[in-house]
Amino acid sequence: MTVIRGATTIPSDTPEEIRKAVKELLEQIESRNDLKRDEIVSLVFSSTSDIHSYYPAKAAREAGFASCSLFSAQEPEIDGGLPLCIRAMLFVGKNSDPKHVYLRGAKILRKDIAGKINIAIDGPAGSGKSTIAEMLARDYNILHLDTGAMYRACAYKADVEDEAAIVDLMKDVKLDVVFESGAQKTLLDGVDVSEDIRKPAVSMAASAVSKHPSVRMHMTEKQREIAGKMSCVLDGRDIGTFVLPEADFKFFLTASPRVRAKRRYDELVQKGYEVDFDELLTEIVRRDEQDSTRALAPLKRADDAVEIDTSDKSIEEVLSEVKKHIQENI
C-alpha cells in the first residue's frame, strides 16, 4: 500500500471551481505516479472551513474517479491557515515511491517538491555527499546533477599535465549529461563513459584537471545554466561557495579520512576492482590536500552551510537530518 498526498487551492468557493481544481489535482497525481485508475483503493479529501458549496469527493466522482471509496471532511478553522485549500490523500494498492503533488496556491505548503529549489552539498571524497544527493533528489523528485562526473569526463580525455592542451580541449569538447530511468549518464563526444570515469586513476586526475580555470569556468557555466532552469541537487567541493552561492540550502558533509577510504574501498571491491586500502587512504589524504589548497574555488565549507559529520551515522540518518533541516526552513 502506498499513500500519495496532494493539495490545491481555488479562487472562489463555487462548485465550478471545486470541480476544476479537483479534476486537475487528481489527474496530475495520476500522471506523475503512473497510476491506473483502478489501482486507487480509497480517496480522502479535507477542505478548509471557508469551502461550503460542493463536496470535493463528489467532484472526484464526476471526474471519473468512481471505482474507489471516496470521503470528504472539513478542517477546523485555523488562524493564519491557507484559505480555500483542498487536500487529498490517495491510498494506492501497490508499493512505489510516491510523488506528491501540490498545485496553485498550495505550492507554498511544500516548496521542496512544488517550487524550484537548489540544494548544494559539498564535502571531501567519500563523505557520502553523492549518495545523499541522489537519495534526496529521488525523494523530492528533482534532478541530481553529478558535477563530479563532469570533471571526471574532462580528466578522462585530457592530458592533465598540459594546461594549454586542456584549454584547446575545452573549446571543442562535447560533454552531455542525460537522464534515463532516473539515472544520469555522462556522454563524451557521444560515447557513454559513465562507468569508465569512476576508476580511481580518473578520480585523481579529475582533481588535477579541476584546478585549471578554463575547465572550472566552463563546467560552472553549464551547472549554473541547468540549476537556473529547474529544481536540482548539486554535489561537489565548491557548490555552495562558488558554483551556486545563492543556493536555497547548503550542506557540508565530512568524515574521517580512514572512514572515507573504507567506504571507497568497499565500493570499488564490490564493482570488481583490485585496490589496496593503504594506497587508497594515501590518495584520499592527498586529494584532500590538493582540493583544499587549490587557488581557484578550493574545498571549504560555506559560511551558511549546515555541517554534518557522517563518520558514525548511517546513510538513512544523514538523509533524515538533511530533510529535517529543509522542511524546517522551507
SETI-495646 format. One line per 10 residues: for each residue x, y, z of C-alpha. Coordinates in Angstrom, 2 decimals, padded with zeros to 5 digits. Layout:
BEGIN
X,Y,Z  ...
***
This chain:
BEGIN
000.00,000.00,000.00  001.25,003.49,-000.90  -000.11,006.82,000.33  000.09,009.79,-002.04  -000.68,013.31,-000.84  -001.74,016.37,-002.77  -003.29,019.80,-002.31  -004.61,022.67,-004.38  -006.48,025.95,-003.91  -009.50,027.56,-005.56
-010.00,031.26,-006.35  -013.59,031.24,-005.04  -015.98,028.86,-003.30  -018.11,027.72,-006.24  -018.98,024.23,-007.48  -017.40,025.01,-010.85  -014.03,025.99,-009.31  -014.04,022.96,-007.00  -014.76,020.58,-009.88  -012.00,022.13,-011.97
-009.40,022.11,-009.17  -010.14,018.54,-008.01  -010.00,017.16,-011.54  -006.68,018.92,-012.23  -005.14,017.72,-008.95  -006.18,014.09,-009.33  -005.12,013.87,-012.97  -001.70,015.35,-012.07  -001.26,012.82,-009.25  -002.35,010.02,-011.57
000.06,011.10,-014.33  003.13,011.77,-012.16  002.75,008.46,-010.34  001.95,006.44,-013.46  -001.26,005.19,-011.87  -004.04,003.15,-013.37  -007.34,004.41,-012.05  -008.38,001.03,-010.66  -005.19,000.94,-008.54  -006.66,003.67,-006.30
-008.25,001.93,-003.32  -009.52,004.98,-001.43  -009.58,008.75,-001.80  -009.88,011.03,001.23  -010.39,014.80,000.95  -010.27,017.57,003.51  -011.13,021.19,002.78  -010.65,024.37,004.77  -013.60,025.79,006.67  -014.22,028.50,004.05
-015.29,025.90,001.43  -019.01,025.03,001.62  -020.53,024.96,-001.87  -019.55,021.46,-003.02  -018.02,018.22,-001.74  -014.56,017.51,-003.30  -015.40,013.79,-003.15  -018.45,014.39,-005.35  -016.26,016.38,-007.77  -013.82,013.45,-007.88
-016.60,011.01,-008.77  -017.80,013.32,-011.53  -014.21,013.50,-012.85  -014.20,009.73,-013.37  -012.64,008.52,-010.12  -015.57,006.27,-009.32  -014.00,002.85,-008.74  -012.66,003.65,-005.25  -014.21,004.66,-001.95  -014.49,008.44,-001.50
-014.69,010.57,001.63  -014.77,014.32,002.33  -014.19,016.14,005.61  -013.93,019.76,006.63  -010.95,021.04,008.59  -011.40,023.18,011.72  -010.83,026.89,011.35  -007.16,027.75,011.92  -005.85,031.30,012.28  -003.31,032.05,009.56
-004.11,028.88,007.63  -004.03,028.74,003.84  -007.51,029.81,002.62  -009.68,027.95,000.12  -007.48,024.86,000.19  -008.42,021.30,-000.75  -006.20,018.43,000.37  -006.28,014.89,-000.98  -004.86,011.60,000.23  -004.83,008.62,-002.13
-004.40,005.07,-000.88  -002.96,003.00,-003.73  -002.85,-000.79,-003.89  000.81,-001.11,-004.88  004.16,-000.30,-003.35  006.04,002.55,-005.03  007.89,005.78,-004.30  005.07,008.35,-004.03  005.28,011.61,-005.93  003.19,014.10,-004.00
001.58,016.94,-005.94  000.92,020.50,-004.72  -000.71,022.90,-007.17  -001.76,026.53,-007.38  -001.52,028.37,-004.04  -000.92,025.10,-002.18  002.64,025.06,-003.54  003.60,027.17,-000.54  002.86,024.16,001.70  005.60,022.06,000.11
008.13,024.25,-001.67  010.58,021.36,-001.55  008.54,019.49,-004.17  006.32,022.18,-005.71  008.61,025.17,-006.25  012.07,025.48,-007.78  014.82,024.98,-005.22  018.54,024.42,-005.50  020.36,022.33,-002.89  024.17,022.40,-002.62
026.01,019.51,-000.93  029.77,019.85,-000.54  032.41,017.73,001.11  035.60,015.72,000.57  035.79,012.41,-001.29  033.94,009.58,000.46  031.93,011.78,002.80  028.65,010.48,001.37  027.61,013.61,-000.49  026.87,011.89,-003.82
024.77,009.18,-002.16  022.79,011.71,-000.14  022.30,013.94,-003.19  020.98,011.01,-005.20  018.55,009.90,-002.48  017.40,013.45,-001.81  016.72,014.07,-005.50  014.79,010.81,-005.72  012.66,011.56,-002.67  011.90,015.13,-003.82
011.52,014.07,-007.47  014.06,016.64,-008.67  017.25,016.49,-010.71  020.52,015.25,-009.23  023.32,016.79,-011.26  026.51,014.82,-010.59  029.08,017.58,-011.06  031.96,015.25,-010.26  031.09,013.15,-013.29  031.50,016.22,-015.49
035.05,016.83,-014.22  035.90,013.15,-014.45  034.84,013.15,-018.10  037.20,016.04,-018.80  040.03,014.24,-017.00  039.28,011.05,-018.90  040.00,012.82,-022.16  042.60,015.43,-021.15  046.33,015.43,-020.53  046.26,016.87,-017.02
049.88,017.94,-017.15  049.41,020.20,-020.16  047.20,023.19,-019.39  047.49,024.57,-022.94  046.12,021.30,-024.30  043.23,021.44,-021.83  042.37,024.98,-022.92  042.17,023.79,-026.53  040.16,020.74,-025.45  037.52,022.81,-023.67
036.84,024.75,-026.87  035.72,021.68,-028.75  034.77,019.05,-026.16  031.22,017.78,-026.44  030.09,016.89,-022.96  026.45,015.99,-022.40  024.53,014.87,-019.35  021.35,012.88,-019.96  018.90,011.21,-017.59  017.33,007.88,-018.37
015.14,005.89,-015.98  016.15,008.14,-013.09  019.91,007.71,-013.68  022.45,010.16,-015.03  024.58,009.19,-018.00  027.69,011.12,-018.95  028.40,011.26,-022.67  031.78,012.33,-024.01  031.74,013.02,-027.74  028.58,010.93,-027.94
030.03,007.92,-026.05  028.68,006.81,-022.66  031.66,006.95,-020.26  029.66,006.72,-017.03  031.49,003.62,-015.75  034.96,004.40,-017.15  035.17,007.73,-015.31  034.66,006.04,-011.90  038.06,004.34,-011.85  040.44,005.55,-009.08
043.02,006.92,-011.51  040.39,009.07,-013.21  039.21,010.40,-009.84  042.71,011.63,-009.01  043.10,013.12,-012.48  039.75,014.92,-012.10  041.05,016.76,-009.07  044.10,017.87,-011.05  042.03,018.92,-014.08  039.62,020.92,-011.92
042.47,023.21,-010.83  042.64,024.73,-014.30  040.50,027.90,-014.57  039.36,027.13,-018.14  037.87,023.81,-017.04  036.22,025.11,-013.88  034.62,028.10,-015.56  033.32,026.01,-018.46  031.79,023.44,-016.10  030.47,026.13,-013.76
028.63,027.86,-016.59  026.98,024.57,-017.56  025.98,023.82,-013.98  024.53,027.29,-013.34  022.59,027.10,-016.57  020.96,023.83,-015.54  020.24,024.99,-011.96  018.66,028.18,-013.26  016.03,026.23,-015.16  014.89,023.60,-012.66
015.00,022.31,-009.11  018.11,020.27,-008.55  020.63,018.91,-006.09  024.30,019.53,-006.87  027.15,017.89,-005.01  030.84,018.68,-005.23  033.54,020.61,-003.42  032.67,024.23,-004.19  028.94,024.23,-004.98  027.85,026.38,-002.05
030.87,028.68,-002.17  031.44,029.15,-005.90  029.04,027.40,-008.29  025.74,028.27,-006.56  026.49,030.74,-003.76  022.76,031.67,-003.75  021.55,028.08,-003.33  018.44,027.78,-001.15  020.04,025.11,001.05  023.69,024.30,001.66
025.22,021.30,003.41  028.82,020.30,004.07  029.37,016.59,004.76  032.59,015.31,006.24  034.07,012.19,007.87  037.48,010.98,008.98  039.92,010.02,006.17  040.00,006.38,007.31  036.22,006.07,007.28  036.04,007.66,003.84
038.78,005.41,002.49  036.96,002.33,003.80  033.75,003.41,002.09  035.50,003.92,-001.22  037.41,000.64,-000.81  034.17,-001.32,-000.27  032.55,000.39,-003.24  035.41,-000.42,-005.61  035.78,-004.02,-004.41  032.06,-004.55,-004.94
032.48,-003.35,-008.53  035.27,-005.87,-009.07  038.34,-003.61,-008.88  041.52,-004.76,-007.11  042.59,-002.00,-004.74  044.98,-001.64,-001.83  043.38,000.02,001.21  046.55,001.80,002.36  047.16,003.22,-001.10  043.56,004.35,-001.27
043.86,006.05,002.13  047.00,007.84,000.96  045.19,009.00,-002.18  042.25,010.27,-000.10  044.55,012.34,002.13  046.50,013.63,-000.88  043.31,014.60,-002.66  042.00,016.42,000.43  045.20,018.47,000.48  045.06,019.12,-003.25
041.41,020.16,-003.23  041.62,022.39,-000.17  044.73,024.29,-001.25  043.98,024.95,-004.90  043.90,028.64,-005.81  040.50,028.68,-007.54  037.40,027.72,-005.56  039.07,025.39,-003.04  037.22,022.80,-000.97  035.76,024.53,002.09
032.51,024.89,003.97  030.32,027.85,003.04  029.65,030.14,005.99  025.91,029.43,005.82  026.20,025.67,005.20  025.00,023.07,007.70  027.93,020.79,008.57  027.24,017.10,009.23  029.91,014.62,010.32  028.87,011.31,008.74
031.61,009.17,010.31  029.33,007.37,012.75  025.99,007.85,011.01  024.11,005.64,008.60  023.04,006.96,005.22  019.44,006.95,006.45  020.36,009.05,009.50  022.21,011.61,007.39  019.38,011.82,004.88  016.84,012.29,007.67
018.91,015.13,009.16  019.21,016.89,005.81  015.48,016.59,005.04  014.53,017.73,008.54  016.56,020.92,008.08  014.98,021.59,004.68  011.44,021.08,005.95  012.02,023.30,008.98  013.38,026.13,006.85  011.43,025.86,003.62
***
